Amino acid sequence: MIKKLHLYDKILSPMVTEKSTNMSEQNKVIFKVPSSANKKNLKTNIEKIFKVNITKINIINKASRIKLTRGRKVRISGFKKAIITLKKGQSIDFTTGI
């Protein structure tokens, strides 16, 4: 049985933080992606979904860690994120639906 992949399978969610908001001024957008994602698949999927041109993709693998919360050790799971640099003058608006 062949599993059919959808375009949205390579993008889990956009990361909306203070740092990512500041990076949007430099035409950069940050997405949380699955651990199996690679630059080639991300580029084609994001260009098809949002109809933008991508100039560069950086992928960061955030490791899991242990945090002390209220005197207890809590494991924070790791994730993979992609910083996508768009062509000058283009942007992705997260407030509107896809």
Backbone atoms as SQL, in Angstrom:
CREATE TABLE atoms (id INTEGER PRIMARY KEY, chain TEXT, resi INTEGER, resn TEXT, atom TEXT, x REAL, y REAL, z REAL);
INSERT INTO atoms VALUES
  (1, 'A', 1, 'MET', 'N', 0.837, -1.180, 0.000),
  (2, 'A', 1, 'MET', 'CA', 0.000, 0.000, 0.000),
  (3, 'A', 1, 'MET', 'C', 0.884, 1.245, 0.000),
  (4, 'A', 2, 'ILE', 'N', 0.670, 2.149, -0.924),
  (5, 'A', 2, 'ILE', 'CA', 1.474, 3.364, -1.034),
  (6, 'A', 2, 'ILE', 'C', 0.745, 4.492, -0.319),
  (7, 'A', 3, 'LYS', 'N', 1.467, 5.137, 0.593),
  (8, 'A', 3, 'LYS', 'CA', 0.893, 6.266, 1.314),
  (9, 'A', 3, 'LYS', 'C', 1.065, 7.529, 0.481),
  (10, 'A', 4, 'LYS', 'N', -0.029, 8.227, 0.199),
  (11, 'A', 4, 'LYS', 'CA', 0.034, 9.433, -0.610),
  (12, 'A', 4, 'LYS', 'C', 0.340, 10.624, 0.300),
  (13, 'A', 5, 'LEU', 'N', 1.396, 11.361, -0.026),
  (14, 'A', 5, 'LEU', 'CA', 1.781, 12.525, 0.763),
  (15, 'A', 5, 'LEU', 'C', 1.084, 13.768, 0.246),
  (16, 'A', 6, 'HIS', 'N', 0.726, 14.621, 1.145),
  (17, 'A', 6, 'HIS', 'CA', 0.070, 15.869, 0.824),
  (18, 'A', 6, 'HIS', 'C', 1.090, 16.994, 0.935),
  (19, 'A', 7, 'LEU', 'N', 0.834, 18.114, 0.306),
  (20, 'A', 7, 'LEU', 'CA', 1.765, 19.244, 0.368),
  (21, 'A', 7, 'LEU', 'C', 1.980, 19.738, 1.794),
  (22, 'A', 8, 'TYR', 'N', 0.941, 19.665, 2.615),
  (23, 'A', 8, 'TYR', 'CA', 1.024, 20.189, 3.976),
  (24, 'A', 8, 'TYR', 'C', 1.719, 19.241, 4.945),
  (25, 'A', 9, 'ASP', 'N', 2.122, 18.042, 4.501),
  (26, 'A', 9, 'ASP', 'CA', 2.780, 17.087, 5.395),
  (27, 'A', 9, 'ASP', 'C', 4.172, 17.531, 5.810),
  (28, 'A', 10, 'LYS', 'N', 4.801, 18.411, 5.055),
  (29, 'A', 10, 'LYS', 'CA', 6.154, 18.866, 5.372),
  (30, 'A', 10, 'LYS', 'C', 6.165, 20.153, 6.196),
  (31, 'A', 11, 'ILE', 'N', 4.991, 20.702, 6.533),
  (32, 'A', 11, 'ILE', 'CA', 4.903, 21.908, 7.360),
  (33, 'A', 11, 'ILE', 'C', 3.971, 21.611, 8.518),
  (34, 'A', 12, 'LEU', 'N', 4.493, 21.659, 9.748),
  (35, 'A', 12, 'LEU', 'CA', 3.638, 21.403, 10.907),
  (36, 'A', 12, 'LEU', 'C', 2.920, 22.668, 11.337),
  (37, 'A', 13, 'SER', 'N', 3.659, 23.764, 11.524),
  (38, 'A', 13, 'SER', 'CA', 3.042, 25.014, 11.927),
  (39, 'A', 13, 'SER', 'C', 4.023, 26.162, 11.751),
  (40, 'A', 14, 'PRO', 'N', 3.514, 27.376, 11.583),
  (41, 'A', 14, 'PRO', 'CA', 4.411, 28.524, 11.578),
  (42, 'A', 14, 'PRO', 'C', 4.798, 28.855, 13.019),
  (43, 'A', 15, 'MET', 'N', 6.009, 29.327, 13.215),
  (44, 'A', 15, 'MET', 'CA', 6.450, 29.711, 14.550),
  (45, 'A', 15, 'MET', 'C', 6.310, 31.232, 14.670),
  (46, 'A', 16, 'VAL', 'N', 5.368, 31.660, 15.504),
  (47, 'A', 16, 'VAL', 'CA', 5.138, 33.082, 15.697),
  (48, 'A', 16, 'VAL', 'C', 5.669, 33.453, 17.080),
  (49, 'A', 17, 'THR', 'N', 6.885, 33.969, 17.090),
  (50, 'A', 17, 'THR', 'CA', 7.524, 34.415, 18.320),
  (51, 'A', 17, 'THR', 'C', 8.033, 35.836, 18.094),
  (52, 'A', 18, 'GLU', 'N', 8.561, 36.411, 19.143),
  (53, 'A', 18, 'GLU', 'CA', 9.096, 37.765, 19.017),
  (54, 'A', 18, 'GLU', 'C', 10.275, 37.794, 18.046),
  (55, 'A', 19, 'LYS', 'N', 11.128, 36.782, 18.132),
  (56, 'A', 19, 'LYS', 'CA', 12.288, 36.713, 17.245),
  (57, 'A', 19, 'LYS', 'C', 11.869, 36.508, 15.794),
  (58, 'A', 20, 'SER', 'N', 10.892, 35.635, 15.552),
  (59, 'A', 20, 'SER', 'CA', 10.454, 35.390, 14.183),
  (60, 'A', 20, 'SER', 'C', 9.739, 36.609, 13.598),
  (61, 'A', 21, 'THR', 'N', 9.062, 37.379, 14.447),
  (62, 'A', 21, 'THR', 'CA', 8.420, 38.599, 13.982),
  (63, 'A', 21, 'THR', 'C', 9.464, 39.623, 13.553),
  (64, 'A', 22, 'ASN', 'N', 10.551, 39.726, 14.314),
  (65, 'A', 22, 'ASN', 'CA', 11.632, 40.637, 13.938),
  (66, 'A', 22, 'ASN', 'C', 12.326, 40.181, 12.662),
  (67, 'A', 23, 'MET', 'N', 12.429, 38.868, 12.457),
  (68, 'A', 23, 'MET', 'CA', 13.074, 38.345, 11.251),
  (69, 'A', 23, 'MET', 'C', 12.226, 38.541, 10.002),
  (70, 'A', 24, 'SER', 'N', 10.916, 38.747, 10.177),
  (71, 'A', 24, 'SER', 'CA', 10.048, 38.955, 9.021),
  (72, 'A', 24, 'SER', 'C', 10.390, 40.263, 8.304),
  (73, 'A', 25, 'GLU', 'N', 11.031, 41.206, 8.996),
  (74, 'A', 25, 'GLU', 'CA', 11.473, 42.440, 8.341),
  (75, 'A', 25, 'GLU', 'C', 12.599, 42.163, 7.350),
  (76, 'A', 26, 'GLN', 'N', 13.310, 41.047, 7.514),
  (77, 'A', 26, 'GLN', 'CA', 14.394, 40.648, 6.618),
  (78, 'A', 26, 'GLN', 'C', 13.919, 39.618, 5.598),
  (79, 'A', 27, 'ASN', 'N', 12.613, 39.520, 5.376),
  (80, 'A', 27, 'ASN', 'CA', 11.990, 38.560, 4.446),
  (81, 'A', 27, 'ASN', 'C', 12.239, 37.124, 4.869),
  (82, 'A', 28, 'LYS', 'N', 12.252, 36.841, 6.174),
  (83, 'A', 28, 'LYS', 'CA', 12.453, 35.481, 6.663),
  (84, 'A', 28, 'LYS', 'C', 11.207, 35.015, 7.402),
  (85, 'A', 29, 'VAL', 'N', 10.874, 33.735, 7.193),
  (86, 'A', 29, 'VAL', 'CA', 9.713, 33.119, 7.830),
  (87, 'A', 29, 'VAL', 'C', 10.184, 31.823, 8.471),
  (88, 'A', 30, 'ILE', 'N', 9.650, 31.492, 9.668),
  (89, 'A', 30, 'ILE', 'CA', 10.081, 30.294, 10.379),
  (90, 'A', 30, 'ILE', 'C', 8.909, 29.319, 10.485),
  (91, 'A', 31, 'PHE', 'N', 9.165, 28.057, 10.117),
  (92, 'A', 31, 'PHE', 'CA', 8.167, 27.003, 10.211),
  (93, 'A', 31, 'PHE', 'C', 8.704, 25.867, 11.070),
  (94, 'A', 32, 'LYS', 'N', 7.805, 25.234, 11.827),
  (95, 'A', 32, 'LYS', 'CA', 8.140, 23.988, 12.520),
  (96, 'A', 32, 'LYS', 'C', 7.863, 22.870, 11.520),
  (97, 'A', 33, 'VAL', 'N', 8.853, 21.995, 11.317),
  (98, 'A', 33, 'VAL', 'CA', 8.742, 20.946, 10.295),
  (99, 'A', 33, 'VAL', 'C', 9.000, 19.582, 10.923),
  (100, 'A', 34, 'PRO', 'N', 8.539, 18.495, 10.296),
  (101, 'A', 34, 'PRO', 'CA', 8.825, 17.156, 10.834),
  (102, 'A', 34, 'PRO', 'C', 10.298, 16.808, 10.711),
  (103, 'A', 35, 'SER', 'N', 10.731, 15.835, 11.488),
  (104, 'A', 35, 'SER', 'CA', 12.145, 15.471, 11.504),
  (105, 'A', 35, 'SER', 'C', 12.602, 14.860, 10.188),
  (106, 'A', 36, 'SER', 'N', 11.680, 14.412, 9.347),
  (107, 'A', 36, 'SER', 'CA', 12.045, 13.810, 8.064),
  (108, 'A', 36, 'SER', 'C', 12.136, 14.836, 6.935),
  (109, 'A', 37, 'ALA', 'N', 11.874, 16.104, 7.216),
  (110, 'A', 37, 'ALA', 'CA', 11.864, 17.138, 6.179),
  (111, 'A', 37, 'ALA', 'C', 13.277, 17.450, 5.704),
  (112, 'A', 38, 'ASN', 'N', 13.393, 17.770, 4.409),
  (113, 'A', 38, 'ASN', 'CA', 14.676, 18.218, 3.869),
  (114, 'A', 38, 'ASN', 'C', 14.450, 19.488, 3.046),
  (115, 'A', 39, 'LYS', 'N', 15.541, 20.141, 2.672),
  (116, 'A', 39, 'LYS', 'CA', 15.454, 21.440, 2.007),
  (117, 'A', 39, 'LYS', 'C', 14.752, 21.371, 0.652),
  (118, 'A', 40, 'LYS', 'N', 15.025, 20.333, -0.098),
  (119, 'A', 40, 'LYS', 'CA', 14.455, 20.206, -1.447),
  (120, 'A', 40, 'LYS', 'C', 12.928, 20.092, -1.395),
  (121, 'A', 41, 'ASN', 'N', 12.421, 19.201, -0.529),
  (122, 'A', 41, 'ASN', 'CA', 10.967, 19.030, -0.412),
  (123, 'A', 41, 'ASN', 'C', 10.305, 20.280, 0.158),
  (124, 'A', 42, 'LEU', 'N', 10.944, 20.893, 1.144),
  (125, 'A', 42, 'LEU', 'CA', 10.371, 22.105, 1.733),
  (126, 'A', 42, 'LEU', 'C', 10.230, 23.210, 0.697),
  (127, 'A', 43, 'LYS', 'N', 11.252, 23.381, -0.109),
  (128, 'A', 43, 'LYS', 'CA', 11.222, 24.454, -1.105),
  (129, 'A', 43, 'LYS', 'C', 10.070, 24.275, -2.084),
  (130, 'A', 44, 'THR', 'N', 9.914, 23.066, -2.622),
  (131, 'A', 44, 'THR', 'CA', 8.837, 22.846, -3.594),
  (132, 'A', 44, 'THR', 'C', 7.464, 22.989, -2.949),
  (133, 'A', 45, 'ASN', 'N', 7.294, 22.444, -1.740),
  (134, 'A', 45, 'ASN', 'CA', 5.989, 22.514, -1.089),
  (135, 'A', 45, 'ASN', 'C', 5.596, 23.938, -0.722),
  (136, 'A', 46, 'ILE', 'N', 6.520, 24.700, -0.142),
  (137, 'A', 46, 'ILE', 'CA', 6.188, 26.064, 0.276),
  (138, 'A', 46, 'ILE', 'C', 5.943, 26.955, -0.932),
  (139, 'A', 47, 'GLU', 'N', 6.709, 26.769, -2.000),
  (140, 'A', 47, 'GLU', 'CA', 6.478, 27.567, -3.198),
  (141, 'A', 47, 'GLU', 'C', 5.116, 27.268, -3.818),
  (142, 'A', 48, 'LYS', 'N', 4.671, 26.002, -3.782),
  (143, 'A', 48, 'LYS', 'CA', 3.358, 25.655, -4.334),
  (144, 'A', 48, 'LYS', 'C', 2.222, 26.151, -3.446),
  (145, 'A', 49, 'ILE', 'N', 2.373, 26.036, -2.128),
  (146, 'A', 49, 'ILE', 'CA', 1.287, 26.409, -1.219),
  (147, 'A', 49, 'ILE', 'C', 1.093, 27.921, -1.172),
  (148, 'A', 50, 'PHE', 'N', 2.175, 28.669, -0.943),
  (149, 'A', 50, 'PHE', 'CA', 2.067, 30.113, -0.707),
  (150, 'A', 50, 'PHE', 'C', 2.337, 30.953, -1.949),
  (151, 'A', 51, 'LYS', 'N', 2.753, 30.329, -3.065),
  (152, 'A', 51, 'LYS', 'CA', 3.033, 31.028, -4.322),
  (153, 'A', 51, 'LYS', 'C', 4.047, 32.155, -4.124),
  (154, 'A', 52, 'VAL', 'N', 5.209, 31.791, -3.538),
  (155, 'A', 52, 'VAL', 'CA', 6.317, 32.725, -3.331),
  (156, 'A', 52, 'VAL', 'C', 7.592, 32.109, -3.892),
  (157, 'A', 53, 'ASN', 'N', 8.638, 32.930, -4.025),
  (158, 'A', 53, 'ASN', 'CA', 9.937, 32.440, -4.480),
  (159, 'A', 53, 'ASN', 'C', 10.892, 32.403, -3.307),
  (160, 'A', 54, 'ILE', 'N', 11.562, 31.269, -3.114),
  (161, 'A', 54, 'ILE', 'CA', 12.466, 31.079, -1.984),
  (162, 'A', 54, 'ILE', 'C', 13.899, 31.215, -2.487),
  (163, 'A', 55, 'THR', 'N', 14.705, 32.011, -1.747),
  (164, 'A', 55, 'THR', 'CA', 16.107, 32.165, -2.121),
  (165, 'A', 55, 'THR', 'C', 17.017, 31.288, -1.281),
  (166, 'A', 56, 'LYS', 'N', 16.636, 31.002, -0.023),
  (167, 'A', 56, 'LYS', 'CA', 17.518, 30.251, 0.862),
  (168, 'A', 56, 'LYS', 'C', 16.694, 29.549, 1.942),
  (169, 'A', 57, 'ILE', 'N', 17.151, 28.352, 2.363),
  (170, 'A', 57, 'ILE', 'CA', 16.514, 27.617, 3.458),
  (171, 'A', 57, 'ILE', 'C', 17.591, 27.168, 4.434),
  (172, 'A', 58, 'ASN', 'N', 17.407, 27.465, 5.706),
  (173, 'A', 58, 'ASN', 'CA', 18.276, 26.973, 6.774),
  (174, 'A', 58, 'ASN', 'C', 17.434, 26.082, 7.672),
  (175, 'A', 59, 'ILE', 'N', 17.948, 24.901, 8.003),
  (176, 'A', 59, 'ILE', 'CA', 17.236, 23.964, 8.869),
  (177, 'A', 59, 'ILE', 'C', 18.007, 23.811, 10.173),
  (178, 'A', 60, 'ILE', 'N', 17.281, 23.941, 11.288),
  (179, 'A', 60, 'ILE', 'CA', 17.881, 23.828, 12.613),
  (180, 'A', 60, 'ILE', 'C', 17.195, 22.690, 13.352),
  (181, 'A', 61, 'ASN', 'N', 17.995, 21.785, 13.926),
  (182, 'A', 61, 'ASN', 'CA', 17.472, 20.672, 14.693),
  (183, 'A', 61, 'ASN', 'C', 17.622, 21.008, 16.173),
  (184, 'A', 62, 'LYS', 'N', 16.523, 21.327, 16.848),
  (185, 'A', 62, 'LYS', 'CA', 16.541, 21.707, 18.261),
  (186, 'A', 62, 'LYS', 'C', 16.464, 20.429, 19.098),
  (187, 'A', 63, 'ALA', 'N', 17.466, 20.177, 19.914),
  (188, 'A', 63, 'ALA', 'CA', 17.538, 18.944, 20.698),
  (189, 'A', 63, 'ALA', 'C', 16.597, 18.999, 21.893),
  (190, 'A', 64, 'SER', 'N', 16.166, 17.827, 22.360),
  (191, 'A', 64, 'SER', 'CA', 15.330, 17.769, 23.551),
  (192, 'A', 64, 'SER', 'C', 16.195, 18.054, 24.775),
  (193, 'A', 65, 'ARG', 'N', 15.555, 18.525, 25.838),
  (194, 'A', 65, 'ARG', 'CA', 16.304, 18.889, 27.035),
  (195, 'A', 65, 'ARG', 'C', 15.464, 18.641, 28.269),
  (196, 'A', 66, 'ILE', 'N', 16.112, 18.687, 29.422),
  (197, 'A', 66, 'ILE', 'CA', 15.422, 18.518, 30.690),
  (198, 'A', 66, 'ILE', 'C', 15.399, 19.857, 31.405),
  (199, 'A', 67, 'LYS', 'N', 14.212, 20.236, 31.884),
  (200, 'A', 67, 'LYS', 'CA', 14.015, 21.531, 32.527),
  (201, 'A', 67, 'LYS', 'C', 13.507, 21.291, 33.944),
  (202, 'A', 68, 'LEU', 'N', 13.895, 22.139, 34.855),
  (203, 'A', 68, 'LEU', 'CA', 13.446, 22.033, 36.233),
  (204, 'A', 68, 'LEU', 'C', 12.223, 22.930, 36.416),
  (205, 'A', 69, 'THR', 'N', 11.062, 22.342, 36.717),
  (206, 'A', 69, 'THR', 'CA', 9.830, 23.087, 36.889),
  (207, 'A', 69, 'THR', 'C', 9.194, 22.697, 38.223),
  (208, 'A', 70, 'ARG', 'N', 9.054, 23.669, 39.110),
  (209, 'A', 70, 'ARG', 'CA', 8.468, 23.450, 40.444),
  (210, 'A', 70, 'ARG', 'C', 9.158, 22.305, 41.188),
  (211, 'A', 71, 'GLY', 'N', 10.455, 22.217, 41.050),
  (212, 'A', 71, 'GLY', 'CA', 11.219, 21.197, 41.753),
  (213, 'A', 71, 'GLY', 'C', 11.219, 19.832, 41.111),
  (214, 'A', 72, 'ARG', 'N', 10.605, 19.708, 39.954),
  (215, 'A', 72, 'ARG', 'CA', 10.554, 18.422, 39.259),
  (216, 'A', 72, 'ARG', 'C', 11.258, 18.541, 37.915),
  (217, 'A', 73, 'LYS', 'N', 11.862, 17.453, 37.493),
  (218, 'A', 73, 'LYS', 'CA', 12.498, 17.437, 36.183),
  (219, 'A', 73, 'LYS', 'C', 11.457, 17.108, 35.124),
  (220, 'A', 74, 'VAL', 'N', 11.373, 17.966, 34.111),
  (221, 'A', 74, 'VAL', 'CA', 10.410, 17.802, 33.026),
  (222, 'A', 74, 'VAL', 'C', 11.191, 17.742, 31.716),
  (223, 'A', 75, 'ARG', 'N', 10.846, 16.785, 30.867),
  (224, 'A', 75, 'ARG', 'CA', 11.521, 16.644, 29.582),
  (225, 'A', 75, 'ARG', 'C', 10.797, 17.480, 28.534),
  (226, 'A', 76, 'ILE', 'N', 11.526, 18.370, 27.900),
  (227, 'A', 76, 'ILE', 'CA', 10.992, 19.187, 26.811),
  (228, 'A', 76, 'ILE', 'C', 11.408, 18.509, 25.510),
  (229, 'A', 77, 'SER', 'N', 10.453, 18.134, 24.674),
  (230, 'A', 77, 'SER', 'CA', 10.778, 17.416, 23.447),
  (231, 'A', 77, 'SER', 'C', 11.426, 18.346, 22.431),
  (232, 'A', 78, 'GLY', 'N', 12.316, 17.801, 21.636),
  (233, 'A', 78, 'GLY', 'CA', 13.000, 18.564, 20.602),
  (234, 'A', 78, 'GLY', 'C', 12.167, 18.634, 19.337),
  (235, 'A', 79, 'PHE', 'N', 12.574, 19.494, 18.424),
  (236, 'A', 79, 'PHE', 'CA', 11.870, 19.644, 17.156),
  (237, 'A', 79, 'PHE', 'C', 12.831, 20.180, 16.113),
  (238, 'A', 80, 'LYS', 'N', 12.360, 20.223, 14.879),
  (239, 'A', 80, 'LYS', 'CA', 13.139, 20.725, 13.760),
  (240, 'A', 80, 'LYS', 'C', 12.427, 21.961, 13.222),
  (241, 'A', 81, 'LYS', 'N', 13.194, 23.017, 12.940),
  (242, 'A', 81, 'LYS', 'CA', 12.573, 24.211, 12.371),
  (243, 'A', 81, 'LYS', 'C', 13.345, 24.658, 11.141),
  (244, 'A', 82, 'ALA', 'N', 12.627, 25.316, 10.236),
  (245, 'A', 82, 'ALA', 'CA', 13.210, 25.788, 8.990),
  (246, 'A', 82, 'ALA', 'C', 13.050, 27.295, 8.894),
  (247, 'A', 83, 'ILE', 'N', 14.166, 27.982, 8.650),
  (248, 'A', 83, 'ILE', 'CA', 14.138, 29.425, 8.429),
  (249, 'A', 83, 'ILE', 'C', 14.197, 29.628, 6.918),
  (250, 'A', 84, 'ILE', 'N', 13.132, 30.224, 6.370),
  (251, 'A', 84, 'ILE', 'CA', 13.000, 30.368, 4.931),
  (252, 'A', 84, 'ILE', 'C', 13.175, 31.833, 4.556),
  (253, 'A', 85, 'THR', 'N', 14.125, 32.094, 3.663),
  (254, 'A', 85, 'THR', 'CA', 14.348, 33.448, 3.175),
  (255, 'A', 85, 'THR', 'C', 13.630, 33.603, 1.847),
  (256, 'A', 86, 'LEU', 'N', 12.736, 34.586, 1.781),
  (257, 'A', 86, 'LEU', 'CA', 11.947, 34.822, 0.577),
  (258, 'A', 86, 'LEU', 'C', 12.621, 35.861, -0.304),
  (259, 'A', 87, 'LYS', 'N', 12.212, 35.889, -1.574),
  (260, 'A', 87, 'LYS', 'CA', 12.715, 36.884, -2.507),
  (261, 'A', 87, 'LYS', 'C', 12.289, 38.263, -2.024),
  (262, 'A', 88, 'LYS', 'N', 13.112, 39.261, -2.285),
  (263, 'A', 88, 'LYS', 'CA', 12.847, 40.613, -1.798),
  (264, 'A', 88, 'LYS', 'C', 11.495, 41.119, -2.300),
  (265, 'A', 89, 'GLY', 'N', 10.717, 41.679, -1.401),
  (266, 'A', 89, 'GLY', 'CA', 9.397, 42.201, -1.756),
  (267, 'A', 89, 'GLY', 'C', 8.260, 41.216, -1.552),
  (268, 'A', 90, 'GLN', 'N', 8.555, 39.944, -1.240),
  (269, 'A', 90, 'GLN', 'CA', 7.511, 38.953, -1.024),
  (270, 'A', 90, 'GLN', 'C', 7.355, 38.664, 0.456),
  (271, 'A', 91, 'SER', 'N', 6.171, 38.210, 0.849),
  (272, 'A', 91, 'SER', 'CA', 5.938, 37.866, 2.244),
  (273, 'A', 91, 'SER', 'C', 4.821, 36.832, 2.328),
  (274, 'A', 92, 'ILE', 'N', 4.739, 36.177, 3.480),
  (275, 'A', 92, 'ILE', 'CA', 3.683, 35.217, 3.764),
  (276, 'A', 92, 'ILE', 'C', 2.881, 35.765, 4.913),
  (277, 'A', 93, 'ASP', 'N', 1.572, 35.919, 4.735),
  (278, 'A', 93, 'ASP', 'CA', 0.702, 36.469, 5.772),
  (279, 'A', 93, 'ASP', 'C', 0.010, 35.320, 6.494),
  (280, 'A', 94, 'PHE', 'N', 0.305, 35.165, 7.806),
  (281, 'A', 94, 'PHE', 'CA', -0.288, 34.074, 8.568),
  (282, 'A', 94, 'PHE', 'C', -1.673, 34.399, 9.083),
  (283, 'A', 95, 'THR', 'N', -2.073, 35.658, 9.073),
  (284, 'A', 95, 'THR', 'CA', -3.375, 36.023, 9.623),
  (285, 'A', 95, 'THR', 'C', -4.508, 35.575, 8.715),
  (286, 'A', 96, 'THR', 'N', -4.246, 35.468, 7.410),
  (287, 'A', 96, 'THR', 'CA', -5.282, 34.978, 6.504),
  (288, 'A', 96, 'THR', 'C', -5.171, 33.472, 6.385),
  (289, 'A', 97, 'GLY', 'N', -6.223, 32.822, 6.031),
  (290, 'A', 97, 'GLY', 'CA', -6.217, 31.368, 5.889),
  (291, 'A', 97, 'GLY', 'C', -5.426, 30.939, 4.671),
  (292, 'A', 98, 'ILE', 'N', -5.053, 29.678, 4.654),
  (293, 'A', 98, 'ILE', 'CA', -4.288, 29.151, 3.520),
  (294, 'A', 98, 'ILE', 'C', -5.248, 28.709, 2.442);
